[in-house]
Amino acid sequence: MKYKYYKVYSGKESMVAESKLIDACPIRGVIDVVGKKWALLIVGVLGNGPSMRYGELMNELRGVSPKTLADTLKLLSESGIVSRRSFNEIPPRTEYSLTDDGRKLRRAIVPVIEWAVERSDHKDCVVLQSITKN
């Protein structure tokens, strides 16, 4: 990793501080996934429990269309963020949960969610339970 050195002056004293330069290239692929309108909300809601069924997600994410939810779940699954588990039962049952990478992403978005909550006056938003513990 590259480092940039700069001087910080305080009166007569000076000290050299070190700052990491951030390479933006790796985030390009991530933005394609998490930049989708419902992706981060799905990640947040899925992290509220061990797993959820499609209908439960529809109930939690008020306003998402069935097609959008299905497409976004497929994208998150293909990206390794969400795990899709089908059960060979009648009627068929499918459950979704976060992978290890999905749980890491959920923890990473906590500051963004906290920032949004501070700015928001919406009372009807989805609640992300115990987000800092998951």
N, C-alpha and C positions, 0 to 999 in steps of 0.2 A: 504494500500500500504506500502511496506517496504521502509525504508530509511537507507542510509549508511552515517555515519558521518566520516569525515576525517579532519585532521589538515592541514592548509596552513600556512607555515612559511614565513615571510617577515622580514628579519633582526632579531631584538629582539622581534618583535611583533608576536603573533600567533593568529589565529582566527579559529573557528570551522565552517566549511561550510557543507551544507546539499545537498545531491544529491539523486534524486529518482532512484531506481533500476528499470529497465524495464523488465517486464515479457513478454517473447517472445511467450508464448503459444497462445494468441488470434490471432496472425498474421498468424498462420499456415493455417487456413481456408481462410483467405483473400488472401494469396499468391496463393492458388489454383485457385482463380477467376481472380485476377488482374495480375497474372503472365502469363496469356495467351498472345500470341504474339500481338494481336490487341486490347485487352481489354482496356488498358489505352488510346489508340488513339481514340477508339469509345467513351469512356467517355468524353474525351476532345472535340471531334467534336460535340457530342450531346449537350454539354453545351453551344455551340455557339448560340443556339436559343431555342425557346420554345419546338419544336418538329421537327422531320425529318422523311421522308419516306425512305424505304429501298433503292430505287434508288438514292436518294440524298446522302445517306451514301456511296453507292458504288462509286459515283462520287467524293466525298470528300476524301475517303480513297483509293487513287490510289495504286493498287497492291494487294489488298485483294481479295481473291476468293469469289464467291457467297456463297459457302458452309461454308467457314470459317466465313464469316460475319454472316450468319444465325445461325451457331452453337454458336458463341460468344455472339450474341444478346440473344439467348435462355438462355445461362448460366448466363449472366448479369441480365436478367429478373427473372430467378429463384432465384438469389441471392439478389433480392430486390434493385438492383442498377439502373436498367432500367425499365421503364414502357412501356408496349406494349398495344396499343389501336387499336382495329379493328372496322371499320365502315361497317355497313351492307348496302353497296352501290353496284352498278354495274358500272364499275368494282370495285371489293373489294379494300379497302384502309386500310392500317395499318400504324400507326405512332408510333415512338419511342421517348421517352423523359427520362430525368433523374428524379429519385425519390429524395426525400430529402437526403437519404443516398448517392445517386449518386452525388448530388451537393456537399455534404461534401467531398466525395472522390476526386472530381475534384479540390476543393480548397486545399486539402491535397497534391495533386501531383504537384501543382504550383512550389514549390522549385526544384523538380526533372526536370520539364520541363525547368525552367530557367537555371539550371545547364547544361542540355543537349544542350540548345541553345548556351551557352557560349563555349562549346566544339565543336560544329558542324560548318561545312562550307557548309552544304547542303542548297541550295536555293529552292529546290522543296518540302520542307516539308509542312505538313498540318499546317495551321495557326489556333491557338486557340485564338479567339477574346475575348477581355474583360475578360480574365480568372480570374483576381483578383477581379472583381466585382460580379461574379456569385457564 
